[in-house]
Amino acid sequence: MFSLKVKVALVTGASQGIGRDTALALSEAGAKVAVAARNEEKLTALVAEIAATGGEAFAVKMDVADAEQVKAGFKQVLEKFGRLDILVNNAAITRERARTSAPSKRCIQ
């Protein structure tokens, strides 16, 4: 496998499924991984799993539908690791959530 030892990755939607597996794979390849999602409990468990295998991870509570949370999340990652090399934009908004969420002004423009 290739090495990502000097890289820092941020994976959104990392609390389960493809995002979780991607975070684990990036860590296995040597990257420091910031894992982001709305479910703090699942993120905490993922960070512990990564740490148990010798990796370094950091949990960021983030709802990608909220621009302020996204900005704050990126700021946290940069403060923690000093850089960001890889972004895996895996989080999604489900159909149900799309019906209850108004689009941001920036998306409309």
N, C-alpha and C positions, 0 to 999 in steps of 0.2 A: 504494500500500500504506500501511497505518497505521504510526505510529511508536511504538516502545517504548524510545526513547532513554534514559529515566530509570528503566527497569525492570530488575530482576534476575530471571532465571529459573533454575530447576533442572529438568533433564530426566533422569529415571531411564530405564534401558534405552537409553542414548544411543549405545552402541557400534555399533549397526547398525539397519537397517530404519527403521521409523516414528520411533523415538526420535532417530536420527541426523538424519533429514530435518527433524524438528521443531526440533532444536537449530540446524540451519543456517538454517531459516526465521526463528526468533526472533532470531538474530544479524543476519540480513539486515534485519530490522525495527528493529534498533538496540539490542536488549537485550544486557546482559552475561549470559553463559550459563555456568552450572555444569553440566557433563555428568557423569553418574554411571552406572557399570556395573561389572561384575566384570573386564572385559578392559582392563587398563591400556594395552596396546599400541594397541588401537583408539581408546581415549580420547585418547591422546597424538597420534595422527594427526588426529583430529577437531579437537582444540584448535589444532593447527598449521594445519589448513585454514581454520578460522575466523579465526585471526590473519592469515593470508595475504590475507584479503579485508578486513582492517581492523577486524575484530570483536575482542571481548575474551571469552575463555573460560577456564575453570578445570576441570581434571579431578579427579574425586572417585571413588576406588575404593570401590565400595559394593555389597554384596549385600543387597538389600531383604528377604531372608528372615532376616537377622540384625539384630535390634533395636539392638544396640550399634553396629554399623556405620552404621545409619541415623542414630542420634543423633550419632555422630562426624562423619558426612558433613554433616549440617545445621550442626553447629558450625563446620566448616571453611568452608562457604559464607558463614555470617554473619561469620566472622573476615575472610574475603577481601573481601567486598563490603559488609558492614555492614547488609544487609537481604535480604529475599527477597519478591518480589512475585508470582511466577508459579511454580506447581508443575505439571509435567507428569508424572504418575505412570504412566509407560509400561511399566516393567519388569514382567515376568511370571515366574511359576514354572511350568515345563513339567510335564506329567504325570509324566514320568520323575523329575524332581527332587522332585515332591510325594510320590512313593512312598518316597523316601530321606530326606526331611526331616521331622522331627517338628514339629508346630505349636507356636508359642510359648504359654506359659501365658496371656499376655494375650489371645490369639485365642480360647482355650477359654473364658475367663470370660465 
